[in-house]
Amino acid sequence: MAEAHWLEVSLSVNGELAEAVAEVLDRFVSNGAVLESGVAYTNADDDGAAAGPVRVYGYLPLDEHIEENRQKLVEALWHLGQIQALPEPAFREIQDENWMASWKEHYHPIPIGKRLLILPIWIEPAELDRLAVRIDPSMAFGTGTHPSTQLCMEMVEKYTQPGRPVIDVGCGSGILSIGALKLGASRALAVDIDPASVKSTGENAGSNAVSDQLETGLGSVSEILQGRFSFQQAPLELANILANVIIRLFDDGLANLINDDGVLVLSGVLDEQAGRVEEAAQLHGLRRVETLQSGDWVALAFRK
C-alpha cells in the first residue's frame, strides 16, 4: 500500500459554527478548509438549499511538523469550543493522489442566478451560455460553494449597473468583484485585511482577464474612506463577511461607501442574526429592499 502523505481533519457542526471552525482550520491545513452540507429539495424544479449539519475539513501534510501542527490545531479548536460546544475532530491518513481527488471532487461548475457560472480554475472554459467566473478554490475563502457566497452572487447579478463601479469589502478570493465585472461593472475595488486574500484576488483577476479593471489592496472601510485607493464610493457595495463584523463596520462608515440611492449587499449572515444587521443598517440611513435565503443563511440588500 502506498505511503500516506496527508492527515485529514474533519468536524460536523451546525451552520452557525461552520465558518468559525473553517477559519481555525485555515490556519493549519493546506489549500484551505472545505465546507460541505446536505441539500434539500422541495420539488423536482427546485435548485436545492443547504440542509443539515455542515462537514468542515482540510488536510495537514504528514511531515516532520505534523505532531506539533496537530496539537496546535486541537488546542485552537478547544479554545473555540469554550465559546460553543464542538465535537471532537476526526483524523485519518490518506494518500497523496486520493487527497487531490477528494479535494477537487467538491468543486464543480456552479450556476448562479440566470447568467453566472463559477468555474474551477482547472476546468477549461468551453462555449457557454453563461458568464464564467474562474476561481482557484485553493487560494482563499470565497470558492462559491458556500450558500452565503452564492446568495451574494445572485444579488450581484441583480444590482450590478453596467458601466459603473463596485466596492467589495472583505473580498476573499475576489469572486464577487470578478462576477460584477463580468456583468458589466466598469471597475471594482476589492479590499481585504488578509494579505493572502489580496494575492488570491489579484491572481483570480488575471485568470479572468479583468486585472485592468480590478484594484485590490490591504484594508477595509476606514482605509477606503481615508482615500488610500482610487475611489471612495460606488453605486454597489458588497460585504460577504460575518454578521458581527458587518455590524462593527457600520460604525467605521460602511454605509458611506455607497452613492445616494446606492445598494449595499450583505451576506455571511445567519437567519437569526438578520434582525441585528438590519437594525444597524437602519441606524445608518439604510432600508432593506430584498432578502434571499438558503438554509440558515441570508443575504440582505439595503438602499440609501
Buried (B, 14 or more C-beta within 10 A) or exposed (E): EEEBBBBBBBBBBEBBBBBBBBBBBBEBBEBBBBBBBEEEEEEEEEEEBBBEBBBBBBBBBBEEEBEEBBEEBBEBBEEBBEEEEBBEBEEEEBBBEBBEEBBBEBBEBBEBBEEBBBBBBEEEEEEEEBBBBBBBBBBBBBBBBBBBBBBBBBBBBBBBBEEBBBBBBBBBBBBBBBBBBBBEBBBBBBBBEBEBBBBBBBBBBEBBEBBEBBBBBEBBBEBBBEEEBEEBBBBBBBBBBBBEBBBBBBEBBBBBBBBEEBBBBBBBBBBEBBEBBBEBBEEBEBEBEBBBBBBBBBBBBBBB
